[in-house]
């Protein structure tokens, strides 16, 4: 009779059982009940949290980022790299970059170079790695095959692993039969090759018969002591009426190691003290601990950070916002903004031991440069819930850092040079004033719109009315304003405001200054008695077609006196219709 699983153990949803993709992303963790083997109905993490225990290392941490070059670096990978980098720098430790390229069939051309370039662009430097080397190299797994074979043979000699000669067809049959059991067994292998006579095993191997090396998994996997989630007991579901074994493959038939073997050996030999990685790797961790036990090694401290999800709580994918880091850069996102954005996906500077997590009242308190992140980063500030990716917050961060960049002479010049071709391409056919495309004028435009744009690519559209003879009085902002005037019966008041400003403008000699313009606008309110709102809205309608953004007085200076006069006259013609 099949046994029911112990109450209180934790089941990783079908991902752990079959390594298929997670269909929903509320959490990887759900408690296993008597009558619910594979997909529990109740929600909750089912974990023993460390609570307020201080889990931040007291000494230097040696961390690593170990990407696979099967695709370009994306948002989730950047967060993993960033947290490992920050922990190393915050504890005056060391950060290692290791390329895990053992899956040669999925290796993508240009992916490894993209990893280097994306990390450098984000300001993440490494102390050891494939390019700069180090005392524990090589740092590319495909160059460490002899090391993995040596340790795989060591496990075979100690009885913790064995060679498996089973064909793909036989393994497929075992998988199918395991899934037909009630309840199905997530462990599928029957240890046929474990029981082979040593002489027979040697004969097969010497004869060139292909084989893998499997771990002889323990009867019960060790508990995972995770610094974020606490003690987690993850056991493979089996059917006791037809006992199967998990026995993961350590070495493949092509001589390359699996992730399980390579990551354990490398982390041990490279003296890694802390491993921060995505929560999706938690189901593999009991296997890794079993390998550490088989070698007699002490494992590093593990931290499994939560999933990145969309605002709808769906696992982030390319269709839901998880684009490559290089694509963010091409779209005008600044590295400082993206790093700040990513740092808050599962970490809070205001949470931790003796610092209860609280809701921040002002998003400005989340502005954190790389220097500030290094200063504040602490493992006690990590949070468990899935991190929802909000593009609007990225826009806020990018606008902030873009404004700060534009306020520096070098930054202003860099942005002006970057957008100059965009303005030429968009407006060269509609503007006869070629001076507007000179770098000095573009600098003035960029400076005028600082703090008003999220991305540099938005600038040509945001500032379009600067480069045309007249603003677009048919746009939605202008039409809404005209309807507002009609509804409030204030059309003639707006006409009077523009006429008074036009009379004053004609009486002024150039050059005029922003202060003079602002003083006259104030006089219309204080001396003439016009409402402040109608004065500003009427003049903005005339000058920019009611498009908000640039300070009105500075915009008028940029456009020049004659251009402003033409716009005032044109606006009067429309409002008097």
HELIX and SHEET records of a PDB file:
HELIX    1   1 UNK A   14  UNK A   18  1                                   5    
HELIX    2   2 UNK A   75  UNK A   90  1                                  16    
HELIX    3   3 UNK A  104  UNK A  106  5                                   3    
HELIX    4   4 UNK A  111  UNK A  121  1                                  11    
HELIX    5   5 UNK A  141  UNK A  143  5                                   3    
HELIX    6   6 UNK A  145  UNK A  157  1                                  13    
HELIX    7   7 UNK A  168  UNK A  180  1                                  13    
HELIX    8   8 UNK A  193  UNK A  195  5                                   3    
HELIX    9   9 UNK A  198  UNK A  206  1                                   9    
HELIX   10  10 UNK A  259  UNK A  269  1                                  11    
HELIX   11  11 UNK A  279  UNK A  281  5                                   3    
HELIX   12  12 UNK A  282  UNK A  295  1                                  14    
HELIX   13  13 UNK A  318  UNK A  320  5                                   3    
HELIX   14  14 UNK A  325  UNK A  330  1                                   6    
HELIX   15  15 UNK A  335  UNK A  343  1                                   9    
HELIX   16  16 UNK A  363  UNK A  366  5                                   4    
HELIX   17  17 UNK A  370  UNK A  376  1                                   7    
HELIX   18  18 UNK A  379  UNK A  381  5                                   3    
HELIX   19  19 UNK A  391  UNK A  406  1                                  16    
HELIX   20  20 UNK A  409  UNK A  427  1                                  19    
HELIX   21  21 UNK A  434  UNK A  437  5                                   4    
HELIX   22  22 UNK A  439  UNK A  448  1                                  10    
HELIX   23  23 UNK A  456  UNK A  458  5                                   3    
HELIX   24  24 UNK A  459  UNK A  462  1                                   4    
HELIX   25  25 UNK A  464  UNK A  467  1                                   4    
HELIX   26  26 UNK A  476  UNK A  488  1                                  13    
HELIX   27  27 UNK A  491  UNK A  507  1                                  17    
HELIX   28  28 UNK A  514  UNK A  526  1                                  13    
HELIX   29  29 UNK A  532  UNK A  544  1                                  13    
HELIX   30  30 UNK A  552  UNK A  559  1                                   8    
HELIX   31  31 UNK A  561  UNK A  575  1                                  15    
SHEET    1   A 2 UNK A  10  UNK A  12  0                                        
SHEET    2   A 2 UNK A  29  UNK A  31 -1                                        
SHEET    1   B 2 UNK A  62  UNK A  65  0                                        
SHEET    2   B 2 UNK A  94  UNK A  97  1                                        
SHEET    1   C 3 UNK A 161  UNK A 164  0                                        
SHEET    2   C 3 UNK A 212  UNK A 215 -1                                        
SHEET    3   C 3 UNK A 249  UNK A 251 -1                                        
SHEET    1   D 2 UNK A 224  UNK A 226  0                                        
SHEET    2   D 2 UNK A 230  UNK A 232 -1                                        
SHEET    1   E 2 UNK A 274  UNK A 278  0                                        
SHEET    2   E 2 UNK A 301  UNK A 305  1                                        
SHEET    1   F 2 UNK A 308  UNK A 309  0                                        
SHEET    2   F 2 UNK A 387  UNK A 388  1                                        
END                                                                             
